[in-house]
């Protein structure tokens, strides 16, 4: 403690304590256990912290760390400052006593929040591209954590970034499987501290709501069943986040997707991962060559069981953490509850194919094509949702045979190489995630629309879902079922 008091005397309150008016960046962090709140404000010129001050309400030890941190980073490049971690600070404090570690970490979290705020609002390229620099999208889970560990061991200069996709008002209570909750952010930061790499948070909640959430709900109200993850990948993860990674001078960004990316004759291609029970290539069919040229998928050559073993060895505190679910923004009540409340959809008729009323439903947003359970009607044979008619608030049901189709159309086509194999070609098609690819013939009607014909009729081909084209393990591209 004497050493800490000595440090604090060398960084007096009159110099470093206070608030910078009209600051370029601000950040803060709370510690409930310490009943302490630390805040930083700074003036930044391009990438240099030319002035910085702190405020501290609570324990004096937290003020000591905040004061010393200010002394370390003032006048420094923000990228260099982003690499300051607890391990970096510890030698300066001659091995900080364990009981003071929470105070040091609170100061670091507040500083990280300030840097994240600056980067989140930056509208210019901060650094030139560096082939050795890579941003890893960190969810606080095992897959992304092991991805970061692998790249650090390969010698890359790694920056961990966690996306803040949902507002602070989102109901995380009793909810697991998200990818950006406060708990996820805390775990991702802890992983980065263990690895000795910087961690930043990119707050894009407004963009995510406008681009992904609102579109999802609008489509559902039209009786369409969209897959928001398919849109999130090209527009958010490998769109907005990739652009921000390039701002930081990262030539690459990496994720924990289980798929393989290769470059052949200057063209990037995606293949299914070695562990095809965890393959995630289906979600990536909308990516383009620019995006693919900046991406790394280190886990594609591994089985999930091996990654779990690595994760347990490297990061035992992640053991038992639930995996992220497909739709990260669904509250515990479910999206149907939200739709019914927002748009006021009420009960309506359940019809058969002849238009006869078989029963009543609780609101069409609660149903999707192919659904069998929860219809609330009895019939000699199982019934499935066949069609949704929003303008009539009606749900049409039929027996299994009525849901079988051989042909459908897909629009919004995208091919990863930029071009289809030919105007008419053979491939296997997946019509939903984890669905077995089925042989089919695909005929382009124009650049954005194709007629797809299965060799054998398939069940519940659902408008709004993705039809993804493969030739064996090679991802060709896909389209949206109309």
BELUR-V786094 format. One record per backbone hydrogen bond with DSSP energy under -1.0 kcal/mol. NH is the residue of the N-H (numbers start at 1). CO is the residue of the C=O. Records with the same first field share a line. If there is no record, write none. Layout:
# BELUR-V786094
NH = CO, CO
This chain:
# BELUR-V786094
5 = 1
6 = 2
7 = 3
8 = 4
9 = 5
10 = 6
11 = 8
15 = 12
16 = 12
17 = 13
18 = 54
24 = 42
25 = 42
27 = 40
29 = 38
31 = 36
35 = 31
36 = 31
37 = 57
38 = 29
39 = 55
40 = 27
41 = 53
42 = 25
43 = 51
45 = 48
47 = 45
48 = 45
49 = 76
50 = 43, 48
51 = 43
53 = 41
54 = 16
55 = 39
57 = 37
63 = 59
64 = 60
65 = 61
66 = 62
67 = 63
68 = 64
69 = 65
70 = 66
71 = 67
72 = 68
73 = 69
74 = 70
75 = 49
76 = 73
78 = 47
81 = 77
82 = 78
83 = 80
84 = 81
89 = 85
90 = 86
92 = 89
93 = 90
94 = 91
95 = 90
100 = 97
101 = 98
104 = 100
105 = 101
106 = 102
107 = 103
108 = 104
109 = 105
110 = 106
111 = 107
112 = 108
113 = 109
114 = 110
115 = 111
116 = 112
117 = 113
118 = 114
119 = 115
120 = 116
121 = 117
126 = 247
127 = 247
130 = 249
133 = 130
134 = 157
135 = 252
136 = 159
137 = 254
138 = 161
145 = 141
146 = 142
147 = 143
148 = 144
149 = 145
150 = 146
151 = 147
152 = 148
153 = 149
154 = 150
155 = 152
156 = 151
157 = 132
159 = 134
160 = 198
161 = 136
162 = 200
164 = 202
170 = 167
172 = 170
175 = 172
185 = 181
186 = 182
187 = 183
188 = 184
189 = 185
190 = 186
191 = 187
192 = 188
193 = 189
194 = 190
195 = 191
196 = 192
197 = 192
200 = 160
202 = 162
204 = 164
208 = 204
209 = 205
210 = 206
211 = 207
212 = 208
213 = 208
214 = 209
216 = 212
217 = 213
218 = 214
219 = 215
220 = 216
221 = 217
223 = 220
224 = 219
225 = 463
232 = 228
233 = 229
235 = 231
236 = 232
237 = 232
238 = 233
240 = 235
241 = 236
243 = 239
244 = 240
245 = 241
246 = 242
247 = 243
248 = 244
249 = 246
250 = 245
251 = 130, 133
252 = 133
253 = 294
254 = 135
255 = 296
259 = 257
260 = 271
262 = 269
264 = 267
267 = 264
269 = 262
271 = 260
272 = 473
274 = 300
276 = 274
278 = 275
280 = 258
283 = 280
284 = 281
287 = 284
292 = 288
293 = 289
294 = 291
295 = 292
296 = 253
300 = 297
302 = 299
307 = 303
308 = 304
309 = 305
310 = 306
311 = 307
312 = 308
313 = 309
314 = 310
315 = 311
318 = 315
319 = 316
321 = 318
325 = 177
334 = 331
338 = 334
339 = 335
340 = 336
341 = 337
342 = 338
343 = 339
344 = 340
348 = 361
350 = 359
351 = 395
352 = 356
355 = 352
358 = 350
359 = 350
361 = 348
366 = 363
367 = 364
370 = 385
371 = 368
384 = 398
385 = 371
386 = 396
387 = 396
389 = 394
392 = 389
393 = 390
394 = 389
395 = 349
396 = 387
397 = 351
398 = 384
402 = 399
403 = 400
405 = 458
408 = 452
410 = 450
411 = 480
414 = 478
416 = 476
418 = 415
425 = 442
427 = 440
428 = 470
429 = 438
430 = 468
435 = 432
438 = 429
440 = 427
441 = 453
442 = 425
443 = 451
444 = 423
445 = 449
446 = 449
450 = 410
451 = 443
452 = 408
453 = 441
454 = 406
455 = 439
458 = 405
460 = 403
464 = 481
465 = 462
467 = 479
468 = 430
469 = 477
470 = 428
471 = 474
474 = 471
475 = 270
476 = 469
477 = 469
478 = 414
479 = 467
480 = 411
481 = 465
482 = 409
